[in-house]
């Protein structure tokens, strides 16, 4: 029965009879190359596109079954996102002596794309992560760093951004107990 009496609400989430399903097309290629016993080089490249992207839209003053509703939330097809990028990673493992080892690594990631010509939100185009780890007998030291490009977002309908940043971490540890089935480390 479509007759309604006494129905009031300031907010409704209503269906959308015209909503189409999202369709994702994704391509990815990966490689791993063992250059020698101490060096691994790996990487990937990707391309994605979405047809009929589903987003939530808010409208005001609509009527539902003869009743005016203050705010209506509805899923709609909106936009055509396209993303692409890749990564490259170098990882080394050098045993200098039977008690001293050195393990440097670096990873670079590039991500870009658009949604209907606008830039991607909450995505850093460039990211670099590195780590240097040394171990001597039961003592180890590691230093790692992360650099991220500026990212963009929307707050209250206005474009905003997070500035680029670099974070570093240093760690010193001592392996207290080492057995075949467990390790106890103080760091």
N, C-alpha and C positions, 0 to 999 in steps of 0.2 A: 504494500500500500504506500503510495507516494505522498499521501496526506500527512502532514506533521503539524502538531499543535503544541504550543508551549516549548518549542525547541529554541534554545538560545546558546550561543557560545561566542567567545571573543576570538577563538582560534580553532581551525580545523586542518587536518592533513587529509587532502582529498586525492582520489586517484586521477590518472590522466589516461583517457581512452586512446589517445593518439601516441602514447609512449611506445617507442620502438626499442628492441634490445640492443645493447652495445655489441660491437663487433671488433675484436682485437686482431690485428695482423702483426706478428712479431717475427723478426729474423735475428739470429745470433750466431756468431762464429767464435770458437775458442781455440787456443793453441797452448801447448806446454812443450817446452824444449829443454831437455837436459843437456846443457852445453858441455859440461864435464861433471866429475863427481862432486864438485863444490858449487856449481852455479845452475840455477833453474831460472829460465825466462818464460813468462807466461803472459797471456793477454787475451782480450776479447774485443769484439765490436758488435754493436747492436743497432737495430732500427725498429721502431714501433709506431703504429698508427691505430687510432680508435675511430670508428665511425659511430655516429649516434651517441656520443658521450652523454651520460645521464648525470644531471646536476639537480640540486634542489632550488626551487625558486619561491619567493615569497611575494604575495600580492595582497592588496587591501580592498575592502568594500565589495567583495564578490557576494553573489547570492547562491544559496544551496537549498533546493527544495522550498523555495519561496521565503527563505530566511536570510537576511543580510548578515554576513559574517565579518568581523573586524579584520582578521588576517587569515589567509589561506596559504598553506605550504603544499607544494605539489612537485613531483619529479617531472622533469622535462628533458628532451633531447637538446643539447646545447653544445656546440663546438666540435672541432675536429682536431684533436691533439696529435702531434707528431714529435717523437723524441728519437735522438740518435746519440751515439757516443762510443766510448771504448775505454779500455784500461791496459796498462802495461806494468808488469811486476818483475823485479829482479831480486832473487833471494840467494845469498851465499852462505856457505858453512865451511869455515876453515879450521881444522885442527892443527894448530901450530906446533904443539907438543902433545904428549899424552895427557897433560894436565891443563893446557891452555887452549881455549878455543875463541874464535871471533866469528860473529854472525851478523853481517850487515844486510839490510833489505831496504828497498824503496818501491813504492807503488804510486802510480799516477792514474787519475781517472778524469775523463772529460765527458760531460753530459750537456746536451743542448737540445733545443726544439722550440716548439711554439704551440699555442692553442689559438686557432683562428688568427694568426698573425701577432698575437701578444706573447710576451716572453713567458717561459715556464715559471711558476711560482714555487717558492721554497726549495729551489734546486741550485746548488753551486755548480757553475760550469767547470771549475778546476779544483781538484783536490789532490794534495800530495801528502803521503804518509811515509815516514821513514823510521827505522829502528837500528840501533847499534847495540849489540849485546856481546859482552865479554864474560868468559867463565874461566876461573883458575881454581882447580881442585874443587872445593865445595863452595867457593865464594863466586857470586856472579853480580854483574852490574849491567844495567840496560838503560839506554836513553832513547826515548821515542818522541817524535814530533808530528803534528798534524797541521797542515795549512789548508784553509778553505776560502774560496772566493766569496765575493759579495753575493747574497741571496735576496730575492725580492718576494714580497708578500702583500696582502691586502688586509688592512685593519680599518673597520668602520667605512668600507667602501673606498678608502684611499690607499694608493700604492705606497709602500714603505720598504725599507731594506735593512738587512743585517750587514754590517761592514765585514770585510774580510778579516780573518783572524788566524793566529798561530798559537797552538797549545803545545807545551812540551811536558814530558814526564820523565823523571829519573827514578830508578829503583835499584836498591842494593839488597841482595839476599844471601842467605847462608843455608845450604842444604844440611840439615841436622841428622837425618836418618834416611837411608835409602835401602829399600828391600825390593825384591822382585815384584811384589804386589802393591806397594805403596811408597810414597815419598812424603817426608815431613820437611817443610821449608819455612824458614823465618825470613820475612822481608819487611 
